[in-house]
Amino acid sequence: MSIKNQAKNSNSLNIKQSTYELIPKIRELAKTMSQKEVQEKLKINKKTLKKIKDTENIKFRTSYLPFGKIKKSIPYAERYTTEEKSEMYRRRKANETELDRIDKRERDIKYYYNLKMDKKRHAKKVLRDRKSAINKWQNLSNEDWEIKKERDREYQANRPKKKKKLS
């Protein structure tokens, strides 16, 4: 056998030999990371990683969910382990600049100001609606008042009753 044939036999994927040493690492990381994350972490070419994935039958994590779980069944608090959460927080804080902090503060101030204004607008609207409802019946004659009471009684009698929930 020539040297060329031996190289082809030992390197069936046609990739560098040093990449073969990464296959166990890739298998381990695939349980918790997506293909793109593994590619960035190990600094592997996309095509090379795809070849390894296809030949070694490696399944990468497609989302934050463990394999075999349905998305709706995991509450938000349990999506990540505490180690994953702390690592994400550290990573985010490491990349954060002073401008990011200032922008966040400004966004928060604007959000809470708008929330406060919406609350005030809602309170004014409720008060305005109440006043108009009171004013509508204020100038009624005695005869009209009796008509209104009769109409209210009919409405109450015909209204479907709510069923109580048994707990």
Secondary structure, 3 states (H helix, E strand, C coil): CCHHHHHHHHCCCCCCHHHHCCHHHHHHHHCCCCHHHHHHHHCCCHHHHHHHHHHHCCCCCCCCCCCCCCHHHCCHHHCCCHHHHHHHHHHHHHHCCHHHHHHHHHHHHHHHHHHHHHHHHHHHHHHHHHHHHHHHCCCCCHHHHHHHHHHHHHHHHHCCCCCCCCC
